[in-house]
């Protein structure tokens, strides 16, 4: 049985729940959990004033319910267990997480899985800007783990990602895989301008509309790479929607960004 936290506040003031992760509440009583401090704007409030608390925290699972679009940092820095969000999630969900799973039934805000190191984040709806990205001033974005986004995502997805896998079921905004160091980003829909700008290594796989690449990418062949099919089958096994025709797709391959060494690759579905 999971620990159930039902959000009951009706406010436009942001709420921050950083540190409220399965390993932190395991072994605590429900009363102790109700007394945990949360940030409500610029002041601290006990969790029990914003959430109703029930269930069993010993199972390393937390279920959030309610309109949580204004609740931020859910699952940040978690290392194990499962978090399920029955609705939307705020900014920084899964930021710097190292293990475990986060499942969001609705949309998620900006900085989803920013600088994550491991684990799985699966958002059934759309995500905001900078999913899997580096925070401003940081050298690296996500360094491991998997982010699955069922709908669209915003700009700069995978900014400076170092390792890991991101898959987007819809379209993405401008600059996907910008400054990518390594890792893989799959986009089923279209994308905005300047895809993979500054890419050093890694793979950006574009399965939807054909984008206009920067002139610092050069054609490098055409074919059906095995790794793409392997990754797509892996994504399907994770519950990510992969149409059958994508498993048989051919791609045009480009190398770049030549201004950053030219060792990255962009695959564009034919």
C-alpha positions in Angstrom: 0.0 0.0 0.0 1.4 3.4 -1.0 1.6 6.6 1.0 -1.2 8.8 -0.4 -0.8 12.5 -0.4 -3.9 14.3 -1.7 -3.3 18.0 -2.4 -6.1 20.1 -1.0 -4.7 23.7 -1.2 -6.4 26.2 -3.5 -3.7 28.8 -4.1 -1.6 30.3 -6.9 1.4 30.5 -4.6 4.1 27.9 -5.5 4.7 24.9 -3.2 8.1 23.2 -3.1 8.3 19.6 -1.8 12.1 19.0 -2.4 13.2 16.1 -0.1 9.8 14.5 0.0 10.9 11.2 -1.6 10.1 7.5 -0.7 13.4 6.8 1.1 13.0 9.9 3.3 9.5 9.0 4.6 10.0 5.3 5.0 9.9 4.5 8.7 8.1 7.6 9.7 4.6 7.7 11.1 1.8 9.5 9.3 1.9 12.2 12.0 5.6 12.7 11.5 5.0 13.1 7.8 2.3 15.6 8.4 4.8 17.7 10.3 7.5 17.7 7.6 8.2 21.3 6.4 7.4 22.4 2.9 8.0 25.8 1.3 4.8 27.7 0.5 6.1 30.7 -1.3 8.8 32.2 0.9 7.7 30.7 4.1 7.6 27.2 5.6 4.4 25.2 6.4 3.9 21.7 7.7 2.9 19.3 5.0 -0.4 18.5 6.7 -1.7 22.0 6.0 -1.5 21.4 2.3 -2.0 17.7 1.9 -4.2 15.0 3.4 -2.0 12.1 4.4 -3.0 8.4 4.5 -1.6 5.0 3.5 1.7 3.2 4.3 5.0 4.9 3.8 7.0 1.7 4.3 6.4 0.5 0.7 8.8 3.0 -0.9 5.9 4.4 -3.0 4.2 7.8 -2.8 1.0 8.6 -4.7 0.2 12.3 -5.3 -3.3 13.3 -6.2 -4.8 16.6 -7.1 -4.0 19.6 -9.3 -0.2 19.6 -8.7 0.8 22.0 -11.5 1.9 24.5 -8.8 3.8 21.9 -6.8 7.5 21.8 -7.7 10.5 19.5 -7.1 8.5 16.3 -6.7 11.0 13.4 -6.7 14.0 15.6 -6.8 17.2 13.7 -5.8 15.3 10.5 -5.2 17.4 7.3 -5.2 14.8 4.5 -5.1 11.1 3.7 -5.0 8.2 4.9 -7.0 6.3 8.2 -7.2 3.0 8.4 -9.1 1.3 11.7 -9.9 -2.4 11.4 -10.7 -2.6 14.7 -12.6 -0.1 17.4 -13.7 3.2 18.0 -12.1 5.1 21.3 -11.5 8.7 22.4 -12.4 11.8 20.4 -11.6 10.1 17.0 -11.3 12.7 14.3 -11.0 15.6 16.9 -10.9 18.9 15.2 -10.1 17.2 11.9 -9.3 19.5 8.9 -9.2 17.2 5.9 -9.2 13.6 4.8 -8.9 10.6 5.7 -11.1 8.3 8.7 -11.5 5.1 8.4 -13.4 3.0 11.5 -14.2 -0.4 11.0 -15.7 -0.8 14.6 -16.8 1.6 17.3 -18.0 4.9 18.3 -16.4 6.5 21.7 -16.1 9.9 23.0 -17.0 13.2 21.3 -16.0 11.7 17.8 -16.0 14.6 15.5 -15.0 17.1 18.3 -15.1 20.6 16.9 -14.4 19.2 13.5 -13.6 21.7 10.6 -13.1 19.5 7.5 -13.2 16.1 6.1 -12.9 13.0 6.5 -15.1 10.6 9.4 -15.6 7.4 8.7 -17.7 5.1 11.6 -18.4 1.9 10.7 -20.3 1.1 14.3 -21.2 3.4 17.1 -22.4 6.5 18.6 -20.8 7.8 22.2 -20.6 11.2 23.6 -21.6 14.6 22.1 -20.8 13.7 18.5 -20.0 16.8 16.5 -19.2 18.9 19.7 -19.4 21.7 21.4 -17.5 20.8 24.2 -15.2 22.2 27.6 -16.2 25.9 27.7 -15.5 26.3 23.9 -15.2 28.5 22.0 -17.6 26.3 18.9 -18.0 22.7 18.0 -18.2 21.4 14.5 -17.5 24.1 11.9 -17.1 22.0 8.8 -17.1 18.5 7.4 -16.9 15.4 7.6 -19.1 12.8 10.3 -19.7 9.7 9.4 -21.7 7.3 12.1 -22.7 4.1 11.1 -24.4 3.1 14.4 -25.8 4.9 17.6 -26.9 7.9 19.1 -25.1 9.3 22.6 -25.1 12.6 24.1 -26.1 16.2 23.0 -25.4 15.3 19.4 -24.6 18.5 17.5 -23.7 20.6 20.7 -23.4 24.2 19.5 -22.6 23.0 16.0 -21.8 26.0 13.7 -21.1 24.4 10.2 -21.1 20.9 8.7 -21.0 17.9 8.5 -23.2 15.0 10.9 -23.9 12.0 10.1 -26.1 9.3 12.5 -27.0 6.1 11.3 -28.5 5.1 14.6 -30.0 7.0 17.7 -31.2 9.7 19.7 -29.5 10.5 23.4 -29.5 13.7 25.1 -30.6 17.2 23.7 -30.1 16.7 20.1 -29.2 20.0 18.4 -28.2 21.7 21.8 -28.1 25.3 21.4 -26.9 24.8 17.6 -26.5 27.9 15.9 -25.1 26.5 12.3 -25.5 23.3 10.3 -25.1 20.3 9.8 -27.3 17.2 11.9 -28.0 14.3 10.5 -30.1 11.6 12.9 -31.3 8.5 11.4 -33.0 7.0 14.7 -34.2 8.5 17.9 -35.6 11.1 20.2 -34.0 11.9 23.9 -34.0 14.9 25.7 -35.3 18.6 24.9 -34.7 18.4 21.2 -33.8 21.6 19.8 -32.3 23.4 23.2 -32.4 26.8 22.8 -30.8 26.5 19.0 -30.6 29.8 17.3 -29.7 28.7 13.6 -29.7 25.5 11.7 -29.2 22.5 11.0 -31.4 19.4 13.1 -32.3 16.8 10.9 -34.1 14.0 12.8 -35.8 11.1 10.7 -36.8 8.6 13.3 -37.9 8.8 16.4 -40.1 12.1 17.0 -41.8 13.9 20.0 -40.2 16.4 22.4 -41.6 19.8 21.7 -40.2 22.5 24.2 -39.6 25.1 24.4 -42.4 27.7 23.0 -40.0 26.2 19.5 -40.5 27.3 17.4 -43.4 25.6 14.4 -45.1 27.1 11.1 -44.1 25.0 8.4 -45.7 21.6 6.8 -45.9 20.3 3.6 -44.5 18.5 1.7 -41.7 20.8 1.7 -38.6 20.4 -1.3 -36.3 20.7 0.8 -33.2 17.6 2.8 -34.0 15.4 -0.3 -34.2 16.9 -1.6 -31.0 16.2 1.6 -29.1 12.6 1.8 -30.5 11.9 -1.7 -29.4 13.3 -0.9 -26.0 11.1 2.2 -25.8 8.0 0.1 -26.7 8.9 -2.3 -23.9 8.9 0.6 -21.5 5.4 1.6 -22.5 6.2 4.3 -25.0 4.1 4.4 -28.1 6.1 3.3 -31.2 4.1 2.7 -34.4 5.2 -0.3 -36.4 6.3 1.7 -39.4 9.0 3.4 -37.4 10.7 0.0 -36.9 11.2 -0.2 -40.7 12.2 3.4 -41.3 15.2 4.5 -43.4 17.2 7.5 -42.4 19.5 10.2 -43.8 22.5 10.6 -41.6 24.3 13.8 -40.9 27.5 14.5 -38.8 28.1 17.6 -36.8 28.2 20.1 -35.3 31.4 20.8 -37.2 32.0 23.8 -35.0 32.2 21.5 -32.0 34.3 18.6 -33.5 31.7 17.0 -35.8 31.4 13.7 -33.9 27.6 13.9 -33.3 25.0 12.4 -35.5 21.5 13.5 -36.6 19.3 10.9 -38.2 16.3 12.2 -40.1 13.6 9.7 -41.1 13.1 9.5 -44.8 
